[in-house]
Every structure is written in structure tokens, then in C-alpha cells.
Amino acid sequence: MSSGGGGFDDLFDQLRGITEELVNVNAELVLVNERVGMLEERPAASDAATQQGEQAELERVPGAAISWTELTPTQRSVLWPQFVLWTLWLADRYEVTNDQIPRQCWWKHGALVEELTALWTSHQSAYAAEEDAGSAPYLWQDALSRAIERIGRLWLGSCRNGQHKERHRQPWIGEEQYLEEILQVYGPPGADPPQGPNENPETPPSEAGDDDRPDQD
């Protein structure tokens, strides 16, 4: 009987040991799962930081000047659609004709885009002003009138007929010899040329030299 009881005791001891090992394994699995969860959260945190950085990059004061050539791709992808929709609103709101702004190709004219961009940002500034808000919209209306007149006079060329035509002109940028010739000039016309080491400025004649003095006895 005692031997039989000892056999059960040994079995219980073995089971107890297995149970303790399972507990330890389970604890290690819990730690592993926690570490995996932390690793999975890191990319999400990185994405959130990136999104916050892009959001901060896109935040701008209403009316702040825009230079399209200096914007990042992200900024352009956000601001360009806003600018286009505002331009379409402007054209319909003020009943702009094709003689004033060519509907079929206005975005192909760099100078026209700059004019409209300035009108867009100044419109935002005029209607978002906290001080002197009464006169700012009126001043913007005056600026719009002058800009429309200038656009039709200077930037359209022959695009009033409903078809876009490039203006016949020679580009100023891109020709290295042309640029090098200008950069070799020391200054604007009329500037004094640099003097060499052996060049002396002319000495103005004296009003009365030593030889011109009368002899004194």
C-alpha cells in the first residue's frame, strides 16, 4: 500500500512540475505578445507623426503669399485644387469673358497664373481681415478691375479666338553663353571700369602753379 501511495506521489510531483512549466511558458508568451504589440504600434506612431508634420506644413495664414515654384509637392497637391476652384468661381461670379481671361488655356500662361494667384491670396486677406475690414473688400474690387484690364492687355496674345497659341518670344533662361556674357560685365552701363595697377587718375590742372607765381625781389 505504501509503495502504491508513493507512486501516486511521484505522479503528482511530475504533474506539478509540468504545471509550473506551463505557467512559465504562458508568462513568457504574454511578454512576447506585449513586445509584438509595441512593435506593431511603432509604425502607426510614425505615420501619425508624419501626418502631423504634413498638416503643420500645410497650415498657412489666410492671404499668405504663394510662390508655386517654391512649394513642396504636398503643398501644391493641396493648394492648386483650391486655387483652381477659386478661379472658376471668380470667372462666373464676375462674368468674365474670353476676351478678359481665356477659358481654354488660362492655366498655360505663367504670368496669368501669377496674377490670379495674387488676386486669390489678396481676396483671402481682404475678407479675413480683422482690422479695417470695411475698406479691404472695396480695395480688392479695385485691384480686380485693374488686374483684369492688365491681363487682357499684356498676357493673352492671340488666345482670345478660343485656341491657345504660344507667344513668339526667345527665352531668357537656358542659354549658357548668353548668361556668361552678362555675368562677365562688371556693372551696369555708366559704371566706372576697374583701374589696373599702372593706371593713375588724371590730375586736374592747378589754378596757379609754382611757375606762374610772379617773381618777387
C-alpha positions as CSV (number, residue, x, y, z in Angstrom):
1,M,0.0,0.0,0.0
2,S,2.8,2.4,0.9
3,S,4.5,1.7,-2.4
4,G,1.3,2.4,-4.2
5,G,0.9,5.7,-2.4
6,G,4.5,6.6,-3.3
7,G,3.7,6.0,-6.9
8,F,0.9,8.5,-6.8
9,D,3.1,11.0,-5.1
10,D,5.6,10.7,-7.8
11,L,2.9,11.2,-10.4
12,F,1.6,14.3,-8.6
13,D,5.1,15.7,-8.4
14,Q,5.5,15.2,-12.1
15,L,2.2,16.9,-12.9
16,R,3.0,19.7,-10.5
17,G,6.3,20.3,-12.4
18,I,4.5,20.2,-15.8
19,T,2.0,22.7,-14.5
20,E,4.7,25.1,-13.3
21,E,6.5,24.9,-16.7
22,L,3.2,25.6,-18.4
23,V,2.7,28.7,-16.2
24,N,6.3,29.9,-17.0
25,V,5.7,29.3,-20.7
26,N,2.4,31.2,-20.6
27,A,4.1,34.1,-18.8
28,E,6.8,34.2,-21.5
29,L,4.1,34.2,-24.2
30,V,2.4,37.1,-22.5
31,L,5.6,39.1,-22.6
32,V,6.2,38.2,-26.2
33,N,2.7,39.3,-27.2
34,E,3.3,42.6,-25.4
35,R,6.5,43.2,-27.2
36,V,4.9,42.3,-30.5
37,G,2.1,44.8,-29.8
38,M,4.6,47.5,-29.0
39,L,6.4,46.9,-32.3
40,E,3.2,47.0,-34.2
41,E,2.3,50.3,-32.7
42,R,5.6,52.0,-33.6
43,P,4.8,52.3,-37.4
44,A,1.4,53.7,-36.5
45,A,3.0,56.3,-34.3
46,S,5.5,57.1,-37.1
47,D,2.6,57.5,-39.6
48,A,0.8,59.8,-37.1
49,A,4.0,61.9,-36.7
50,T,4.3,62.1,-40.5
51,Q,0.7,63.2,-40.9
52,Q,1.1,65.8,-38.1
53,G,4.2,67.1,-39.9
54,E,2.4,67.3,-43.2
55,Q,-0.5,69.0,-41.5
56,A,1.8,71.6,-40.0
57,E,3.4,72.1,-43.4
58,L,0.1,72.8,-45.0
59,E,-1.1,75.2,-42.3
60,R,-0.9,78.8,-43.6
61,V,-2.3,82.1,-42.7
62,P,-5.2,83.2,-45.0
63,G,-3.8,85.6,-47.5
64,A,-0.2,84.5,-47.2
65,A,1.7,84.9,-50.4
66,I,2.2,81.8,-52.6
67,S,5.2,81.1,-54.8
68,W,4.3,78.0,-56.9
69,T,7.9,77.2,-57.7
70,E,8.9,77.1,-54.1
71,L,6.1,74.8,-52.8
72,T,6.7,71.2,-51.9
73,P,4.7,68.5,-53.9
74,T,2.5,68.0,-50.9
75,Q,1.7,71.7,-50.7
76,R,1.0,72.0,-54.4
77,S,-1.3,69.0,-54.3
78,V,-3.4,70.8,-51.7
79,L,-3.2,74.4,-52.8
80,W,-3.6,74.0,-56.6
81,P,-7.1,72.5,-56.5
82,Q,-8.2,75.2,-54.1
83,F,-6.8,77.9,-56.4
84,V,-8.4,76.4,-59.5
85,L,-11.8,76.2,-57.9
86,W,-11.5,79.8,-56.7
87,T,-10.5,80.9,-60.2
88,L,-13.6,79.2,-61.7
89,W,-15.8,80.8,-59.0
90,L,-14.2,84.2,-59.8
91,A,-14.9,83.9,-63.5
92,D,-18.6,83.1,-63.1
93,R,-19.2,85.4,-60.2
94,Y,-17.8,88.4,-62.1
95,E,-19.0,87.2,-65.6
96,V,-15.5,87.1,-67.0
97,T,-15.4,86.8,-70.8
98,N,-13.0,85.0,-73.0
99,D,-11.5,88.4,-74.1
100,Q,-10.6,89.0,-70.5
101,I,-9.4,85.5,-69.4
102,P,-9.2,82.7,-71.9
103,R,-11.3,79.8,-70.5
104,Q,-9.5,77.2,-72.7
105,C,-5.9,77.9,-71.6
106,W,-5.6,80.4,-68.7
107,W,-3.5,77.9,-66.7
108,K,-1.0,77.6,-69.5
109,H,0.0,81.3,-69.1
110,G,2.6,81.6,-66.3
111,A,2.1,85.4,-65.9
112,L,-1.7,84.9,-65.8
113,V,-1.4,82.3,-63.1
114,E,0.7,84.7,-61.1
115,E,-1.8,87.5,-61.5
116,L,-4.7,85.2,-60.4
117,T,-2.7,83.8,-57.5
118,A,-2.1,87.3,-56.2
119,L,-5.8,88.0,-56.6
120,W,-6.7,84.8,-54.7
121,T,-4.4,85.5,-51.8
122,S,-5.4,89.1,-51.6
123,H,-9.1,88.1,-51.7
124,Q,-8.5,85.8,-48.7
125,S,-6.7,88.6,-46.9
126,A,-9.3,91.2,-47.7
127,Y,-12.3,89.1,-46.4
128,A,-10.4,87.7,-43.4
129,A,-9.1,91.0,-42.1
130,E,-10.0,91.7,-38.5
131,E,-8.9,95.4,-38.8
132,D,-10.2,97.8,-41.4
133,A,-12.4,95.1,-42.8
134,G,-14.8,97.6,-44.3
135,S,-12.4,99.1,-46.9
136,A,-10.4,96.0,-47.6
137,P,-13.0,94.3,-49.8
138,Y,-13.6,97.5,-51.8
139,L,-9.8,97.9,-52.4
140,W,-9.8,94.3,-53.6
141,Q,-12.5,95.1,-56.1
142,D,-10.4,97.9,-57.4
143,A,-7.4,95.6,-57.7
144,L,-9.5,93.0,-59.6
145,S,-10.6,95.6,-62.1
146,R,-7.0,96.7,-62.8
147,A,-5.8,93.2,-63.0
148,I,-8.4,92.1,-65.5
149,E,-7.5,95.0,-67.7
150,R,-3.8,94.3,-67.4
151,I,-4.3,90.6,-68.2
152,G,-6.2,91.3,-71.4
153,R,-3.6,93.9,-72.5
154,L,-0.4,92.1,-71.7
155,W,-0.6,88.3,-71.3
156,L,-3.2,86.8,-73.6
157,G,-1.6,87.3,-77.1
158,S,-4.0,85.7,-79.7
159,C,-5.8,83.3,-77.3
160,R,-9.0,85.3,-77.5
161,N,-10.1,83.3,-80.5
162,G,-10.7,80.2,-78.4
163,Q,-7.5,78.4,-79.2
164,H,-4.2,78.5,-77.2
165,K,-1.2,79.9,-79.1
166,E,2.2,80.2,-77.6
167,R,3.7,83.7,-77.8
168,H,6.6,84.1,-80.2
169,R,9.5,85.1,-78.0
170,Q,13.0,84.0,-77.2
171,P,13.5,82.6,-73.7
172,W,15.9,84.4,-71.4
173,I,16.8,81.4,-69.3
174,G,18.6,78.3,-70.6
175,E,21.3,79.7,-72.9
176,E,24.6,79.5,-71.1
177,Q,26.6,81.7,-73.5
178,Y,24.0,84.5,-73.1
179,L,24.2,84.3,-69.3
180,E,28.0,84.1,-69.3
181,E,28.3,87.2,-71.4
182,I,26.2,89.1,-69.0
183,L,28.0,87.9,-65.9
184,Q,31.3,89.0,-67.3
185,V,30.2,92.6,-67.2
186,Y,31.4,94.4,-64.0
187,G,28.4,96.6,-63.6
188,P,25.5,98.5,-65.3
189,P,26.2,100.9,-68.1
190,G,27.9,104.1,-66.9
191,A,29.8,102.5,-64.1
192,D,33.4,103.3,-63.8
193,P,35.6,100.4,-65.1
194,P,38.1,99.0,-62.7
195,Q,41.5,100.6,-62.8
196,G,44.7,98.5,-63.2
197,P,47.8,98.8,-61.1
198,N,49.5,101.1,-63.6
199,E,46.6,103.3,-64.2
200,N,46.5,106.7,-62.4
201,P,43.6,109.1,-62.4
202,E,44.1,112.3,-64.2
203,T,45.4,115.1,-62.0
204,P,43.3,118.2,-62.6
205,P,45.4,121.3,-63.5
206,S,46.2,123.6,-60.6
207,E,44.9,127.0,-60.6
208,A,48.3,128.6,-60.1
209,G,51.4,126.5,-60.3
210,D,54.9,127.5,-59.0
211,D,56.0,128.7,-62.4
212,D,53.0,131.0,-62.6
213,R,53.9,132.9,-59.5
214,P,55.3,136.4,-60.1
215,D,58.9,136.9,-59.3
216,Q,59.5,138.7,-56.0
217,D,62.6,140.8,-55.5
